[in-house]
Amino acid sequence: MNTNEKIYLRKSAPERSARMVEAIYGCKWSLTVYQLLQNGKYRPGEMVRSVEGLTTKVLNECLRKNVEFGILQKNSYPEVPPRVEYTVTEFGRKFMKILDALEDLQDEIVNGG
């Protein structure tokens, strides 16, 4: 073997990011939540009122997952009544670009493109 030849190791899938994408796509409401945030809906109550079929329980679970992944940030304000808002983190903006690219790829597949 030539000493200048590079030996490549088996490449593995990016385990953590693949699990994150799977979890987000597995939650059928995550993409809807991102759309709500892009349209200025930051409070859970207004999110639930804006989407038919979305319940507070399901939304809270979805938001919790997104906060754990670092995609969203929960902001609590010491007011009466308490106010909570969610915002997209810098990491979340990068992640959403990947989701947009996946959606574009899906469109190409569907439309023969």
C-alpha positions as CSV (number, residue, x, y, z in Angstrom):
1,M,0.0,0.0,0.0
2,N,1.2,3.5,-0.9
3,T,2.0,5.5,2.3
4,N,0.3,8.5,0.8
5,E,-3.0,6.8,0.5
6,K,-5.6,7.9,3.1
7,I,-7.4,5.2,5.1
8,Y,-11.1,6.1,5.6
9,L,-13.0,4.9,8.6
10,R,-16.6,3.9,8.4
11,K,-18.8,7.0,8.6
12,S,-21.7,6.8,11.1
13,A,-24.9,8.7,11.1
14,P,-25.0,11.7,13.3
15,E,-26.8,10.0,16.1
16,R,-27.9,12.9,18.3
17,S,-29.0,15.2,15.5
18,A,-30.7,12.3,13.8
19,R,-32.7,11.5,17.0
20,M,-33.5,15.2,17.3
21,V,-34.9,15.4,13.8
22,E,-36.9,12.2,14.3
23,A,-38.3,13.5,17.6
24,I,-39.3,16.9,16.1
25,Y,-40.9,15.3,13.0
26,G,-42.5,12.7,15.3
27,C,-44.3,15.5,17.2
28,K,-46.8,16.5,14.5
29,W,-47.2,19.9,16.2
30,S,-43.5,21.1,16.2
31,L,-43.6,22.4,12.7
32,T,-46.8,24.2,13.4
33,V,-45.3,25.7,16.5
34,Y,-42.4,27.0,14.5
35,Q,-44.8,28.6,12.0
36,L,-46.7,30.2,14.9
37,L,-43.5,31.7,16.3
38,Q,-42.5,33.0,12.8
39,N,-45.9,34.8,12.8
40,G,-45.5,36.5,16.2
41,K,-47.4,34.0,18.3
42,Y,-45.1,33.6,21.4
43,R,-47.5,32.7,24.2
44,P,-48.9,29.2,24.6
45,G,-52.5,30.5,25.1
46,E,-52.5,32.3,21.8
47,M,-50.9,29.3,20.1
48,V,-53.7,27.0,21.3
49,R,-56.4,29.5,20.2
50,S,-54.7,29.8,16.8
51,V,-54.7,26.2,15.8
52,E,-57.8,23.9,15.6
53,G,-57.1,20.6,17.4
54,L,-54.1,21.7,19.4
55,T,-54.6,21.2,23.1
56,T,-52.7,22.8,26.0
57,K,-51.4,19.4,27.1
58,V,-50.0,18.4,23.7
59,L,-48.5,21.9,23.1
60,N,-46.8,21.9,26.5
61,E,-45.2,18.5,25.7
62,C,-44.1,19.8,22.3
63,L,-42.6,23.0,23.8
64,R,-40.8,21.1,26.5
65,K,-39.1,18.8,24.0
66,N,-38.0,21.8,21.9
67,V,-36.6,23.6,25.0
68,E,-34.7,20.4,26.0
69,F,-33.2,20.2,22.5
70,G,-32.2,23.9,22.7
71,I,-34.4,24.9,19.8
72,L,-36.7,27.1,21.8
73,Q,-36.1,29.2,24.9
74,K,-38.8,29.6,27.6
75,N,-39.1,33.1,29.0
76,S,-41.0,33.6,32.2
77,Y,-42.0,37.1,33.4
78,P,-42.8,37.8,37.0
79,E,-46.2,39.3,36.4
80,V,-49.7,38.7,37.7
81,P,-51.0,36.7,36.1
82,P,-47.8,35.0,35.1
83,R,-46.7,35.4,31.5
84,V,-44.6,32.9,29.6
85,E,-43.3,33.3,26.0
86,Y,-41.2,31.1,23.8
87,T,-38.6,32.3,21.4
88,V,-36.3,30.5,18.9
89,T,-32.7,30.2,19.9
90,E,-29.7,30.8,17.6
91,F,-29.3,27.0,17.4
92,G,-33.0,26.7,16.7
93,R,-32.7,29.1,13.7
94,K,-29.9,26.8,12.3
95,F,-32.0,23.7,13.0
96,M,-35.0,25.2,11.2
97,K,-32.9,25.9,8.1
98,I,-32.1,22.2,8.0
99,L,-35.8,21.4,8.3
100,D,-36.5,23.8,5.4
101,A,-33.9,22.1,3.3
102,L,-35.5,18.7,4.1
103,E,-38.9,20.1,3.0
104,D,-37.3,21.4,-0.3
105,L,-35.8,18.0,-0.9
106,Q,-39.2,16.3,-0.3
107,D,-40.8,18.8,-2.8
108,E,-38.1,17.7,-5.4
109,I,-38.9,14.0,-4.7
110,V,-42.6,14.5,-5.0
111,N,-42.4,16.8,-8.1
112,G,-39.8,14.8,-9.9
113,G,-37.4,17.5,-9.6
